[in-house]
Amino acid sequence: MCKLGMSRALEAETDATEDIERNASYVKGYYRKAMASIKLEKYESAKETLLAGLARKPEDKELTTQMDNVERLIKNPPK
């Protein structure tokens, strides 16, 4: 999240991907990867990541909130 805050979204996405590969049950990794993907305007990728996270923890509020956000972005991308 630190790299994302420093406008280094591609690095943040890579780091989160590595976190998920090391520990697939680390739900924060899915959230962080999705947030980086959203910043990179890779909305479909973000959705896939969020779905994978929600498959592991369906009640996660952060993942659910971002899923709603990403679905809106897919339907109405920023111009």
Secondary structure, 3 states (H helix, E strand, C coil): CHHHHCCCHHHHHHHHHHHHHHCCCCHHHHHHHHHHHHHCCCHHHHHHHHHHHHHHCCCCHHHHHHHHHHHHHHHCCCC
